[in-house]
Structure formats: C-alpha cells, structure tokens
Amino acid sequence: METHRNGDTDRVTILIDTNAFLMTSQFKIDLFEEIRFLLGSVRMAVPEIVIRELEGLAKGKGNNASAARLGLQFAKGCEVIPSSGDGTPDEQIFNSAKDLRCGVVTNDRRLRDLILKEGLPVVSLSGKQKLELIRR
C-alpha cells in the first residue's frame, strides 16, 4: 500500500466506498475509530464518485437517504480525491485503488473480490459491529 510522508510518520492510504459510509448508520459502527483500530494512523481518502453517489442517495427518502446524509457528514472528515478512469462507481474505485496501490473499505462483495485479486487489502464488515482487515 502507498505511504505518504507526514512529518515523522508514514501514513497508509485507505479508500472508503459508498457502502462503508452507509454502514455507519445501518450498523451503528464508528467507521473512523474501527479503521484506526485496524490500521493505525491512516490517510482516509474518498474518490469523488463516492461523494456523488452519497449526494444522489441523500436526495431520497427513507433509511438509505438518511444513512447517505450521515455518510456525507463523515466523508467531510476525509480527503476527497479525483476518481480514476471511467465506468461504474465500482470500476472507478477499483482503478483508484490500483493507481494508489492502497486498500479499500467496502462491504461490496464484487468490489472486495476485485481488490483482493489485485493483491490489495480490504477492510470489510465482520458480524454486525466490527470491521476486519482481509488480505490474500
């Protein structure tokens, strides 16, 4: 995974997918605390496509829209980066992870499998209230 020089410490970059922000509300987990517990001090980055997805979902009604609005608040605590390539949101997140050589926080099985096949780590929901780090 890519590291960035920040003072005296190296920081690992981790990308956060749309459904990871939705998990915060749906499963009542502290996303950032769980990520820090697993990975320590990390650069949490959000591809622009994730922000656009959350904004679209937030315009609706119901639990998903409410979760997306909360997710947008959490996303403000991250560095927003340009998405890589074209295609579906998952393809753009996958391309961003490949370009940055970093892991992804996602609960999307298809995206998780693509990231792992590329040899990059994934942070995913384990049970109902904990995240786990998966590597191949």
N, CA, C and O atoms as CSV, one atom per row, in Angstrom:
chain,resi,resn,atom,element,x,y,z
A,1,MET,N,N,0.844,-1.174,0.000
A,1,MET,CA,C,0.000,0.000,0.000
A,1,MET,C,C,0.890,1.239,0.000
A,1,MET,O,O,2.009,1.230,0.512
A,2,GLU,N,N,0.368,2.276,-0.577
A,2,GLU,CA,C,1.116,3.519,-0.685
A,2,GLU,C,C,1.207,4.203,0.676
A,2,GLU,O,O,0.252,4.197,1.452
A,3,THR,N,N,2.362,4.788,0.950
A,3,THR,CA,C,2.501,5.578,2.159
A,3,THR,C,C,2.822,7.010,1.773
A,3,THR,O,O,3.381,7.271,0.707
A,4,HIS,N,N,2.467,7.923,2.642
A,4,HIS,CA,C,2.740,9.334,2.419
A,4,HIS,C,C,3.536,9.860,3.591
A,4,HIS,O,O,3.251,9.530,4.742
A,5,ARG,N,N,4.521,10.667,3.306
A,5,ARG,CA,C,5.337,11.271,4.344
A,5,ARG,C,C,4.533,12.380,5.001
A,5,ARG,O,O,4.067,13.296,4.322
A,6,ASN,N,N,4.369,12.309,6.296
A,6,ASN,CA,C,3.626,13.326,7.033
A,6,ASN,C,C,4.391,13.569,8.325
A,6,ASN,O,O,4.195,12.855,9.309
A,7,GLY,N,N,5.257,14.567,8.326
A,7,GLY,CA,C,6.105,14.782,9.484
A,7,GLY,C,C,7.063,13.623,9.618
A,7,GLY,O,O,7.781,13.292,8.675
A,8,ASP,N,N,7.077,13.005,10.786
A,8,ASP,CA,C,7.988,11.895,11.046
A,8,ASP,C,C,7.338,10.532,10.850
A,8,ASP,O,O,7.994,9.510,11.051
A,9,THR,N,N,6.067,10.490,10.464
A,9,THR,CA,C,5.400,9.200,10.366
A,9,THR,C,C,4.950,8.923,8.951
A,9,THR,O,O,4.553,9.832,8.223
A,10,ASP,N,N,5.014,7.656,8.564
A,10,ASP,CA,C,4.469,7.228,7.274
A,10,ASP,C,C,3.001,6.904,7.484
A,10,ASP,O,O,2.629,6.281,8.478
A,11,ARG,N,N,2.167,7.331,6.539
A,11,ARG,CA,C,0.735,7.059,6.657
A,11,ARG,C,C,0.271,6.257,5.460
A,11,ARG,O,O,0.581,6.581,4.314
A,12,VAL,N,N,-0.464,5.227,5.740
A,12,VAL,CA,C,-1.051,4.379,4.715
A,12,VAL,C,C,-2.336,5.047,4.226
A,12,VAL,O,O,-3.073,5.640,5.014
A,13,THR,N,N,-2.600,4.946,2.922
A,13,THR,CA,C,-3.845,5.459,2.363
A,13,THR,C,C,-4.866,4.331,2.297
A,13,THR,O,O,-4.538,3.204,1.929
A,14,ILE,N,N,-6.099,4.645,2.657
A,14,ILE,CA,C,-7.213,3.706,2.518
A,14,ILE,C,C,-8.369,4.463,1.870
A,14,ILE,O,O,-8.714,5.562,2.304
A,15,LEU,N,N,-8.967,3.879,0.835
A,15,LEU,CA,C,-10.121,4.487,0.181
A,15,LEU,C,C,-11.394,3.984,0.856
A,15,LEU,O,O,-11.460,2.833,1.290
A,16,ILE,N,N,-12.387,4.838,0.942
A,16,ILE,CA,C,-13.649,4.458,1.571
A,16,ILE,C,C,-14.753,4.479,0.519
A,16,ILE,O,O,-14.973,5.488,-0.151
A,17,ASP,N,N,-15.441,3.352,0.386
A,17,ASP,CA,C,-16.510,3.165,-0.584
A,17,ASP,C,C,-17.836,3.703,-0.026
A,17,ASP,O,O,-17.982,3.903,1.179
A,18,THR,N,N,-18.778,3.926,-0.914
A,18,THR,CA,C,-20.099,4.446,-0.542
A,18,THR,C,C,-20.755,3.596,0.541
A,18,THR,O,O,-21.243,4.129,1.538
A,19,ASN,N,N,-20.769,2.280,0.350
A,19,ASN,CA,C,-21.497,1.450,1.318
A,19,ASN,C,C,-20.822,1.416,2.684
A,19,ASN,O,O,-21.468,1.086,3.678
A,20,ALA,N,N,-19.539,1.751,2.751
A,20,ALA,CA,C,-18.873,1.838,4.054
A,20,ALA,C,C,-19.452,3.006,4.854
A,20,ALA,O,O,-19.644,2.904,6.066
A,21,PHE,N,N,-19.729,4.119,4.162
A,21,PHE,CA,C,-20.353,5.247,4.854
A,21,PHE,C,C,-21.786,4.913,5.272
A,21,PHE,O,O,-22.248,5.374,6.316
A,22,LEU,N,N,-22.482,4.127,4.477
A,22,LEU,CA,C,-23.845,3.723,4.821
A,22,LEU,C,C,-23.848,2.783,6.028
A,22,LEU,O,O,-24.788,2.804,6.824
A,23,MET,N,N,-22.801,1.957,6.171
A,23,MET,CA,C,-22.693,1.032,7.299
A,23,MET,C,C,-22.698,1.770,8.632
A,23,MET,O,O,-23.173,1.247,9.641
A,24,THR,N,N,-22.163,2.996,8.626
A,24,THR,CA,C,-22.078,3.774,9.857
A,24,THR,C,C,-23.448,3.900,10.505
A,24,THR,O,O,-23.597,3.705,11.712
A,25,SER,N,N,-24.433,4.224,9.703
A,25,SER,CA,C,-25.793,4.381,10.219
A,25,SER,C,C,-26.499,3.035,10.356
A,25,SER,O,O,-27.156,2.774,11.364
A,26,GLN,N,N,-26.365,2.196,9.360
A,26,GLN,CA,C,-27.101,0.930,9.333
A,26,GLN,C,C,-26.701,-0.020,10.451
A,26,GLN,O,O,-27.544,-0.727,11.003
A,27,PHE,N,N,-25.400,-0.038,10.789
A,27,PHE,CA,C,-24.911,-0.994,11.785
A,27,PHE,C,C,-24.384,-0.324,13.050
A,27,PHE,O,O,-23.834,-0.982,13.933
A,28,LYS,N,N,-24.559,0.990,13.123
A,28,LYS,CA,C,-24.159,1.751,14.320
A,28,LYS,C,C,-22.697,1.509,14.693
A,28,LYS,O,O,-22.373,1.215,15.844
A,29,ILE,N,N,-21.818,1.641,13.684
A,29,ILE,CA,C,-20.389,1.486,13.966
A,29,ILE,C,C,-19.698,2.836,13.815
A,29,ILE,O,O,-20.133,3.684,13.035
A,30,ASP,N,N,-18.636,3.023,14.555
A,30,ASP,CA,C,-17.810,4.219,14.430
A,30,ASP,C,C,-16.758,3.898,13.374
A,30,ASP,O,O,-15.703,3.341,13.680
A,31,LEU,N,N,-17.059,4.257,12.134
A,31,LEU,CA,C,-16.228,3.888,10.987
A,31,LEU,C,C,-14.772,4.298,11.169
A,31,LEU,O,O,-13.870,3.476,11.009
A,32,PHE,N,N,-14.544,5.552,11.501
A,32,PHE,CA,C,-13.165,6.040,11.623
A,32,PHE,C,C,-12.428,5.373,12.773
A,32,PHE,O,O,-11.251,5.039,12.640
A,33,GLU,N,N,-13.097,5.179,13.888
A,33,GLU,CA,C,-12.468,4.517,15.031
A,33,GLU,C,C,-12.091,3.076,14.682
A,33,GLU,O,O,-11.003,2.616,15.028
A,34,GLU,N,N,-12.980,2.371,14.004
A,34,GLU,CA,C,-12.703,0.992,13.604
A,34,GLU,C,C,-11.530,0.928,12.622
A,34,GLU,O,O,-10.680,0.044,12.728
A,35,ILE,N,N,-11.481,1.855,11.676
A,35,ILE,CA,C,-10.373,1.882,10.713
A,35,ILE,C,C,-9.054,2.141,11.435
A,35,ILE,O,O,-8.053,1.473,11.180
A,36,ARG,N,N,-9.067,3.117,12.335
A,36,ARG,CA,C,-7.831,3.425,13.089
A,36,ARG,C,C,-7.409,2.248,13.973
A,36,ARG,O,O,-6.217,1.986,14.135
A,37,PHE,N,N,-8.384,1.544,14.542
A,37,PHE,CA,C,-8.076,0.380,15.373
A,37,PHE,C,C,-7.352,-0.684,14.552
A,37,PHE,O,O,-6.392,-1.295,15.020
A,38,LEU,N,N,-7.825,-0.901,13.314
A,38,LEU,CA,C,-7.225,-1.922,12.453
A,38,LEU,C,C,-5.904,-1.477,11.836
A,38,LEU,O,O,-4.972,-2.274,11.727
A,39,LEU,N,N,-5.817,-0.200,11.427
A,39,LEU,CA,C,-4.698,0.243,10.592
A,39,LEU,C,C,-3.799,1.311,11.218
A,39,LEU,O,O,-2.763,1.654,10.649
A,40,GLY,N,N,-4.179,1.830,12.361
A,40,GLY,CA,C,-3.396,2.904,12.968
A,40,GLY,C,C,-3.684,4.233,12.281
A,40,GLY,O,O,-4.793,4.468,11.800
A,41,SER,N,N,-2.693,5.081,12.242
A,41,SER,CA,C,-2.853,6.394,11.622
A,41,SER,C,C,-2.841,6.236,10.105
A,41,SER,O,O,-1.825,5.851,9.525
A,42,VAL,N,N,-3.953,6.529,9.472
A,42,VAL,CA,C,-4.081,6.355,8.032
A,42,VAL,C,C,-4.609,7.620,7.382
A,42,VAL,O,O,-5.267,8.440,8.023
A,43,ARG,N,N,-4.313,7.762,6.115
A,43,ARG,CA,C,-4.886,8.817,5.277
A,43,ARG,C,C,-6.182,8.242,4.716
A,43,ARG,O,O,-6.152,7.343,3.876
A,44,MET,N,N,-7.312,8.752,5.174
A,44,MET,CA,C,-8.605,8.270,4.695
A,44,MET,C,C,-9.014,9.127,3.509
A,44,MET,O,O,-9.197,10.338,3.631
A,45,ALA,N,N,-9.155,8.479,2.360
A,45,ALA,CA,C,-9.461,9.195,1.126
A,45,ALA,C,C,-10.781,8.691,0.540
A,45,ALA,O,O,-11.135,7.519,0.661
A,46,VAL,N,N,-11.485,9.610,-0.092
A,46,VAL,CA,C,-12.776,9.291,-0.705
A,46,VAL,C,C,-12.739,9.727,-2.161
A,46,VAL,O,O,-12.593,10.918,-2.439
A,47,PRO,N,N,-12.868,8.789,-3.101
A,47,PRO,CA,C,-12.947,9.180,-4.512
A,47,PRO,C,C,-14.191,10.043,-4.760
A,47,PRO,O,O,-15.236,9.826,-4.146
A,48,GLU,N,N,-14.072,11.008,-5.653
A,48,GLU,CA,C,-15.192,11.910,-5.963
A,48,GLU,C,C,-16.474,11.158,-6.294
A,48,GLU,O,O,-17.563,11.613,-5.945
A,49,ILE,N,N,-16.363,10.021,-6.957
A,49,ILE,CA,C,-17.550,9.259,-7.342
A,49,ILE,C,C,-18.354,8.837,-6.115
A,49,ILE,O,O,-19.578,8.734,-6.190
A,50,VAL,N,N,-17.693,8.594,-5.001
A,50,VAL,CA,C,-18.379,8.212,-3.770
A,50,VAL,C,C,-19.201,9.394,-3.246
A,50,VAL,O,O,-20.339,9.221,-2.809
A,51,ILE,N,N,-18.620,10.585,-3.294
A,51,ILE,CA,C,-19.350,11.781,-2.866
A,51,ILE,C,C,-20.592,11.957,-3.730
A,51,ILE,O,O,-21.674,12.238,-3.215
A,52,ARG,N,N,-20.441,11.792,-5.043
A,52,ARG,CA,C,-21.590,11.942,-5.955
A,52,ARG,C,C,-22.670,10.888,-5.671
A,52,ARG,O,O,-23.863,11.189,-5.706
A,53,GLU,N,N,-22.242,9.664,-5.392
A,53,GLU,CA,C,-23.216,8.613,-5.052
A,53,GLU,C,C,-23.972,8.952,-3.768
A,53,GLU,O,O,-25.195,8.829,-3.708
A,54,LEU,N,N,-23.235,9.380,-2.747
A,54,LEU,CA,C,-23.866,9.735,-1.479
A,54,LEU,C,C,-24.828,10.907,-1.655
A,54,LEU,O,O,-25.921,10.903,-1.090
A,55,GLU,N,N,-24.425,11.909,-2.437
A,55,GLU,CA,C,-25.299,13.060,-2.680
A,55,GLU,C,C,-26.586,12.623,-3.374
A,55,GLU,O,O,-27.667,13.094,-3.022
A,56,GLY,N,N,-26.481,11.738,-4.345
A,56,GLY,CA,C,-27.663,11.225,-5.040
A,56,GLY,C,C,-28.588,10.467,-4.107
A,56,GLY,O,O,-29.803,10.668,-4.128
A,57,LEU,N,N,-28.015,9.594,-3.287
A,57,LEU,CA,C,-28.817,8.825,-2.337
A,57,LEU,C,C,-29.453,9.728,-1.277
A,57,LEU,O,O,-30.579,9.478,-0.846
A,58,ALA,N,N,-28.745,10.767,-0.861
A,58,ALA,CA,C,-29.218,11.660,0.193
A,58,ALA,C,C,-30.456,12.452,-0.224
A,58,ALA,O,O,-31.197,12.933,0.634
A,59,LYS,N,N,-30.688,12.592,-1.516
A,59,LYS,CA,C,-31.841,13.344,-2.007
A,59,LYS,C,C,-33.149,12.576,-1.847
A,59,LYS,O,O,-34.231,13.156,-1.930
A,60,GLY,N,N,-33.044,11.280,-1.621
A,60,GLY,CA,C,-34.241,10.453,-1.497
A,60,GLY,C,C,-34.864,10.536,-0.122
A,60,GLY,O,O,-34.562,11.430,0.668
A,61,LYS,N,N,-35.737,9.586,0.147
A,61,LYS,CA,C,-36.412,9.495,1.445
A,61,LYS,C,C,-36.137,8.110,2.031
A,61,LYS,O,O,-35.760,7.182,1.315
A,62,GLY,N,N,-36.328,7.993,3.314
A,62,GLY,CA,C,-36.193,6.705,3.966
A,62,GLY,C,C,-34.834,6.487,4.603
A,62,GLY,O,O,-34.016,7.401,4.709
A,63,ASN,N,N,-34.616,5.241,5.025
A,63,ASN,CA,C,-33.400,4.898,5.768
A,63,ASN,C,C,-32.124,5.069,4.950
A,63,ASN,O,O,-31.110,5.539,5.466
A,64,ASN,N,N,-32.176,4.688,3.671
A,64,ASN,CA,C,-30.978,4.831,2.836
A,64,ASN,C,C,-30.586,6.292,2.662
A,64,ASN,O,O,-29.403,6.629,2.713
A,65,ALA,N,N,-31.569,7.155,2.459
A,65,ALA,CA,C,-31.294,8.583,2.290
A,65,ALA,C,C,-30.735,9.173,3.577
A,65,ALA,O,O,-29.804,9.979,3.548
A,66,SER,N,N,-31.306,8.769,4.697
A,66,SER,CA,C,-30.823,9.239,5.993
A,66,SER,C,C,-29.388,8.765,6.233
A,66,SER,O,O,-28.545,9.529,6.704
A,67,ALA,N,N,-29.121,7.507,5.907
A,67,ALA,CA,C,-27.768,6.959,6.057
A,67,ALA,C,C,-26.786,7.693,5.145
A,67,ALA,O,O,-25.645,7.943,5.533
A,68,ALA,N,N,-27.228,8.038,3.931
A,68,ALA,CA,C,-26.360,8.756,2.989
A,68,ALA,C,C,-26.049,10.166,3.495
A,68,ALA,O,O,-24.925,10.644,3.342
A,69,ARG,N,N,-27.034,10.831,4.096
A,69,ARG,CA,C,-26.781,12.172,4.641
A,69,ARG,C,C,-25.755,12.111,5.771
A,69,ARG,O,O,-24.865,12.957,5.855
A,70,LEU,N,N,-25.884,11.101,6.643
A,70,LEU,CA,C,-24.894,10.919,7.703
A,70,LEU,C,C,-23.533,10.577,7.090
A,70,LEU,O,O,-22.500,11.073,7.539
A,71,GLY,N,N,-23.543,9.721,6.055
A,71,GLY,CA,C,-22.305,9.360,5.370
A,71,GLY,C,C,-21.595,10.566,4.783
A,71,GLY,O,O,-20.367,10.647,4.830
A,72,LEU,N,N,-22.352,11.504,4.232
A,72,LEU,CA,C,-21.750,12.727,3.684
A,72,LEU,C,C,-21.063,13.534,4.781
A,72,LEU,O,O,-20.006,14.120,4.550
A,73,GLN,N,N,-21.650,13.568,5.957
A,73,GLN,CA,C,-21.010,14.272,7.074
A,73,GLN,C,C,-19.676,13.618,7.426
A,73,GLN,O,O,-18.684,14.306,7.667
A,74,PHE,N,N,-19.659,12.290,7.454
A,74,PHE,CA,C,-18.417,11.577,7.736
A,74,PHE,C,C,-17.395,11.788,6.617
A,74,PHE,O,O,-16.202,11.932,6.880
A,75,ALA,N,N,-17.864,11.805,5.381
A,75,ALA,CA,C,-16.965,11.973,4.233
A,75,ALA,C,C,-16.220,13.298,4.300
A,75,ALA,O,O,-15.109,13.411,3.781
A,76,LYS,N,N,-16.821,14.306,4.934
A,76,LYS,CA,C,-16.153,15.609,5.081
A,76,LYS,C,C,-14.887,15.503,5.930
A,76,LYS,O,O,-14.026,16.381,5.870
A,77,GLY,N,N,-14.771,14.436,6.717
A,77,GLY,CA,C,-13.575,14.219,7.529
A,77,GLY,C,C,-12.452,13.523,6.776
A,77,GLY,O,O,-11.409,13.213,7.353
A,78,CYS,N,N,-12.663,13.279,5.496
A,78,CYS,CA,C,-11.685,12.572,4.674
A,78,CYS,C,C,-11.164,13.493,3.571
A,78,CYS,O,O,-11.741,14.542,3.286
A,79,GLU,N,N,-10.079,13.077,2.973
A,79,GLU,CA,C,-9.552,13.787,1.808
A,79,GLU,C,C,-10.292,13.297,0.570
A,79,GLU,O,O,-10.293,12.100,0.282
A,80,VAL,N,N,-10.921,14.213,-0.166
A,80,VAL,CA,C,-11.600,13.843,-1.401
A,80,VAL,C,C,-10.572,13.882,-2.523
A,80,VAL,O,O,-9.858,14.869,-2.700
A,81,ILE,N,N,-10.509,12.781,-3.284
A,81,ILE,CA,C,-9.543,12.673,-4.379
A,81,ILE,C,C,-10.276,12.453,-5.699
A,81,ILE,O,O,-11.407,11.965,-5.699
A,82,PRO,N,N,-9.658,12.801,-6.812
A,82,PRO,CA,C,-10.292,12.508,-8.107
A,82,PRO,C,C,-10.429,10.998,-8.288
A,82,PRO,O,O,-9.559,10.228,-7.884
A,83,SER,N,N,-11.537,10.593,-8.902
A,83,SER,CA,C,-11.722,9.183,-9.220
A,83,SER,C,C,-10.867,8.837,-10.431
A,83,SER,O,O,-10.614,9.695,-11.278
A,84,SER,N,N,-10.423,7.594,-10.519
A,84,SER,CA,C,-9.581,7.152,-11.635
A,84,SER,C,C,-10.427,6.457,-12.691
A,84,SER,O,O,-11.221,5.569,-12.384
A,85,GLY,N,N,-10.247,6.871,-13.929
A,85,GLY,CA,C,-10.888,6.188,-15.045
A,85,GLY,C,C,-12.358,6.498,-15.172
A,85,GLY,O,O,-12.903,7.365,-14.489
A,86,ASP,N,N,-12.982,5.761,-16.071
A,86,ASP,CA,C,-14.403,5.889,-16.330
A,86,ASP,C,C,-15.086,4.608,-15.897
A,86,ASP,O,O,-14.464,3.735,-15.291
A,87,GLY,N,N,-16.349,4.500,-16.204
A,87,GLY,CA,C,-17.074,3.268,-15.891
A,87,GLY,C,C,-17.942,3.429,-14.675
A,87,GLY,O,O,-18.239,4.540,-14.235
A,88,THR,N,N,-18.344,2.292,-14.140
A,88,THR,CA,C,-19.225,2.274,-12.977
A,88,THR,C,C,-18.478,2.833,-11.761
A,88,THR,O,O,-17.250,2.923,-11.773
A,89,PRO,N,N,-19.219,3.207,-10.712
A,89,PRO,CA,C,-18.541,3.643,-9.486
A,89,PRO,C,C,-17.548,2.603,-8.961
A,89,PRO,O,O,-16.442,2.953,-8.549
A,90,ASP,N,N,-17.941,1.324,-8.976
A,90,ASP,CA,C,-17.017,0.281,-8.501
A,90,ASP,C,C,-15.748,0.230,-9.346
A,90,ASP,O,O,-14.654,0.061,-8.807
A,91,GLU,N,N,-15.883,0.376,-10.672
A,91,GLU,CA,C,-14.704,0.366,-11.546
A,91,GLU,C,C,-13.804,1.556,-11.244
A,91,GLU,O,O,-12.580,1.428,-11.259
A,92,GLN,N,N,-14.401,2.708,-10.972
A,92,GLN,CA,C,-13.596,3.894,-10.660
A,92,GLN,C,C,-12.877,3.739,-9.321
A,92,GLN,O,O,-11.722,4.142,-9.186
A,93,ILE,N,N,-13.553,3.162,-8.338
A,93,ILE,CA,C,-12.922,2.937,-7.034
A,93,ILE,C,C,-11.799,1.909,-7.184
A,93,ILE,O,O,-10.716,2.086,-6.626
A,94,PHE,N,N,-12.055,0.843,-7.931
A,94,PHE,CA,C,-11.034,-0.173,-8.179
A,94,PHE,C,C,-9.816,0.448,-8.868
A,94,PHE,O,O,-8.679,0.195,-8.469
A,95,ASN,N,N,-10.054,1.258,-9.900
A,95,ASN,CA,C,-8.943,1.914,-10.604
A,95,ASN,C,C,-8.177,2.859,-9.692
A,95,ASN,O,O,-6.951,2.938,-9.764
A,96,SER,N,N,-8.892,3.573,-8.840
A,96,SER,CA,C,-8.217,4.470,-7.889
A,96,SER,C,C,-7.337,3.679,-6.936
A,96,SER,O,O,-6.207,4.079,-6.658
A,97,ALA,N,N,-7.844,2.560,-6.434
A,97,ALA,CA,C,-7.061,1.720,-5.526
A,97,ALA,C,C,-5.827,1.168,-6.227
A,97,ALA,O,O,-4.740,1.137,-5.650
A,98,LYS,N,N,-5.999,0.732,-7.475
A,98,LYS,CA,C,-4.846,0.232,-8.246
A,98,LYS,C,C,-3.818,1.328,-8.457
A,98,LYS,O,O,-2.623,1.106,-8.260
A,99,ASP,N,N,-4.276,2.522,-8.860
A,99,ASP,CA,C,-3.362,3.635,-9.118
A,99,ASP,C,C,-2.590,4.033,-7.870
A,99,ASP,O,O,-1.395,4.322,-7.938
A,100,LEU,N,N,-3.272,4.046,-6.732
A,100,LEU,CA,C,-2.639,4.458,-5.476
A,100,LEU,C,C,-1.967,3.302,-4.742
A,100,LEU,O,O,-1.227,3.515,-3.781
A,101,ARG,N,N,-2.234,2.044,-5.213
A,101,ARG,CA,C,-1.726,0.844,-4.540
A,101,ARG,C,C,-2.135,0.859,-3.066
A,101,ARG,O,O,-1.305,0.716,-2.168
A,102,CYS,N,N,-3.445,1.039,-2.846
A,102,CYS,CA,C,-3.941,1.107,-1.478
A,102,CYS,C,C,-5.170,0.229,-1.313
A,102,CYS,O,O,-5.750,-0.239,-2.294
A,103,GLY,N,N,-5.552,0.015,-0.091
A,103,GLY,CA,C,-6.711,-0.792,0.221
A,103,GLY,C,C,-8.002,0.004,0.144
A,103,GLY,O,O,-7.997,1.216,-0.069
A,104,VAL,N,N,-9.115,-0.713,0.325
A,104,VAL,CA,C,-10.444,-0.113,0.239
A,104,VAL,C,C,-11.300,-0.626,1.397
A,104,VAL,O,O,-11.252,-1.805,1.747
A,105,VAL,N,N,-12.081,0.280,1.981
A,105,VAL,CA,C,-13.089,-0.101,2.959
A,105,VAL,C,C,-14.389,-0.262,2.185
A,105,VAL,O,O,-14.928,0.714,1.662
A,106,THR,N,N,-14.893,-1.484,2.108
A,106,THR,CA,C,-16.121,-1.753,1.366
A,106,THR,C,C,-16.797,-2.998,1.899
A,106,THR,O,O,-16.153,-3.885,2.460
A,107,ASN,N,N,-18.096,-3.050,1.718
A,107,ASN,CA,C,-18.844,-4.241,2.049
A,107,ASN,C,C,-19.423,-4.862,0.781
A,107,ASN,O,O,-20.227,-5.792,0.845
A,108,ASP,N,N,-19.010,-4.341,-0.363
A,108,ASP,CA,C,-19.465,-4.812,-1.668
A,108,ASP,C,C,-18.630,-6.030,-2.063
A,108,ASP,O,O,-17.423,-5.922,-2.283
A,109,ARG,N,N,-19.277,-7.174,-2.147
A,109,ARG,CA,C,-18.560,-8.433,-2.394
A,109,ARG,C,C,-17.784,-8.419,-3.711
A,109,ARG,O,O,-16.628,-8.840,-3.754
A,110,ARG,N,N,-18.416,-7.936,-4.787
A,110,ARG,CA,C,-17.757,-7.929,-6.096
A,110,ARG,C,C,-16.514,-7.029,-6.084
A,110,ARG,O,O,-15.454,-7.413,-6.577
A,111,LEU,N,N,-16.661,-5.827,-5.514
A,111,LEU,CA,C,-15.525,-4.908,-5.423
A,111,LEU,C,C,-14.444,-5.491,-4.520
A,111,LEU,O,O,-13.257,-5.411,-4.833
A,112,ARG,N,N,-14.854,-6.074,-3.406
A,112,ARG,CA,C,-13.894,-6.693,-2.487
A,112,ARG,C,C,-13.065,-7.750,-3.200
A,112,ARG,O,O,-11.843,-7.788,-3.052
A,113,ASP,N,N,-13.725,-8.611,-3.978
A,113,ASP,CA,C,-13.010,-9.672,-4.682
A,113,ASP,C,C,-12.040,-9.112,-5.719
A,113,ASP,O,O,-10.937,-9.636,-5.879
A,114,LEU,N,N,-12.440,-8.048,-6.429
A,114,LEU,CA,C,-11.536,-7.411,-7.405
A,114,LEU,C,C,-10.296,-6.837,-6.721
A,114,LEU,O,O,-9.175,-7.015,-7.196
A,115,ILE,N,N,-10.510,-6.152,-5.610
A,115,ILE,CA,C,-9.402,-5.533,-4.862
A,115,ILE,C,C,-8.449,-6.613,-4.349
A,115,ILE,O,O,-7.231,-6.489,-4.479
A,116,LEU,N,N,-9.010,-7.664,-3.771
A,116,LEU,CA,C,-8.168,-8.749,-3.245
A,116,LEU,C,C,-7.408,-9.453,-4.358
A,116,LEU,O,O,-6.244,-9.811,-4.178
A,117,LYS,N,N,-8.049,-9.658,-5.509
A,117,LYS,CA,C,-7.387,-10.304,-6.649
A,117,LYS,C,C,-6.192,-9.475,-7.129
A,117,LYS,O,O,-5.214,-10.017,-7.644
A,118,GLU,N,N,-6.287,-8.158,-6.952
A,118,GLU,CA,C,-5.200,-7.245,-7.323
A,118,GLU,C,C,-4.074,-7.279,-6.282
A,118,GLU,O,O,-3.034,-6.649,-6.475
A,119,GLY,N,N,-4.278,-8.014,-5.182
A,119,GLY,CA,C,-3.252,-8.119,-4.143
A,119,GLY,C,C,-3.296,-6.990,-3.131
A,119,GLY,O,O,-2.343,-6.790,-2.378
A,120,LEU,N,N,-4.403,-6.248,-3.108
A,120,LEU,CA,C,-4.548,-5.128,-2.188
A,120,LEU,C,C,-5.485,-5.529,-1.046
A,120,LEU,O,O,-6.360,-6.374,-1.236
A,121,PRO,N,N,-5.312,-4.935,0.127
A,121,PRO,CA,C,-6.153,-5.308,1.270
A,121,PRO,C,C,-7.531,-4.654,1.220
A,121,PRO,O,O,-7.737,-3.631,0.567
A,122,VAL,N,N,-8.456,-5.275,1.924
A,122,VAL,CA,C,-9.823,-4.778,2.040
A,122,VAL,C,C,-10.194,-4.760,3.519
A,122,VAL,O,O,-9.859,-5.675,4.271
A,123,VAL,N,N,-10.883,-3.713,3.912
A,123,VAL,CA,C,-11.486,-3.667,5.236
A,123,VAL,C,C,-12.978,-3.814,5.007
A,123,VAL,O,O,-13.572,-3.068,4.228
A,124,SER,N,N,-13.588,-4.787,5.696
A,124,SER,CA,C,-14.985,-5.115,5.462
A,124,SER,C,C,-15.675,-5.418,6.781
A,124,SER,O,O,-15.019,-5.674,7.791
A,125,LEU,N,N,-16.989,-5.387,6.766
A,125,LEU,CA,C,-17.772,-5.656,7.961
A,125,LEU,C,C,-17.655,-7.124,8.347
A,125,LEU,O,O,-17.786,-8.013,7.505
A,126,SER,N,N,-17.409,-7.364,9.625
A,126,SER,CA,C,-17.359,-8.717,10.169
A,126,SER,C,C,-18.416,-8.793,11.256
A,126,SER,O,O,-18.320,-8.093,12.264
A,127,GLY,N,N,-19.407,-9.622,11.067
A,127,GLY,CA,C,-20.512,-9.626,12.018
A,127,GLY,C,C,-21.351,-8.385,11.792
A,127,GLY,O,O,-21.579,-7.989,10.649
A,128,LYS,N,N,-21.808,-7.775,12.854
A,128,LYS,CA,C,-22.686,-6.613,12.715
A,128,LYS,C,C,-22.067,-5.304,13.194
A,128,LYS,O,O,-22.586,-4.237,12.868
A,129,GLN,N,N,-20.965,-5.350,13.962
A,129,GLN,CA,C,-20.459,-4.096,14.511
A,129,GLN,C,C,-18.946,-3.969,14.514
A,129,GLN,O,O,-18.403,-3.086,15.177
A,130,LYS,N,N,-18.266,-4.824,13.796
A,130,LYS,CA,C,-16.806,-4.737,13.749
A,130,LYS,C,C,-16.337,-4.819,12.305
A,130,LYS,O,O,-16.975,-5.437,11.452
A,131,LEU,N,N,-15.213,-4.181,12.061
A,131,LEU,CA,C,-14.578,-4.292,10.748
A,131,LEU,C,C,-13.413,-5.256,10.863
A,131,LEU,O,O,-12.826,-5.422,11.932
A,132,GLU,N,N,-13.084,-5.893,9.737
A,132,GLU,CA,C,-11.925,-6.783,9.713
A,132,GLU,C,C,-11.068,-6.451,8.489
A,132,GLU,O,O,-11.572,-6.004,7.459
A,133,LEU,N,N,-9.780,-6.677,8.628
A,133,LEU,CA,C,-8.825,-6.487,7.538
A,133,LEU,C,C,-8.647,-7.817,6.843
A,133,LEU,O,O,-8.346,-8.827,7.479
A,134,ILE,N,N,-8.839,-7.813,5.502
A,134,ILE,CA,C,-8.709,-9.042,4.714
A,134,ILE,C,C,-7.569,-8.846,3.726
A,134,ILE,O,O,-7.508,-7.838,3.022
A,135,ARG,N,N,-6.668,-9.821,3.682
A,135,ARG,CA,C,-5.561,-9.823,2.718
A,135,ARG,C,C,-5.484,-11.187,2.085
A,135,ARG,O,O,-5.867,-12.190,2.687
A,136,ARG,N,N,-4.980,-11.219,0.851
A,136,ARG,CA,C,-4.742,-12.514,0.201
A,136,ARG,C,C,-3.286,-12.683,-0.046
A,136,ARG,O,O,-2.866,-13.707,-0.586
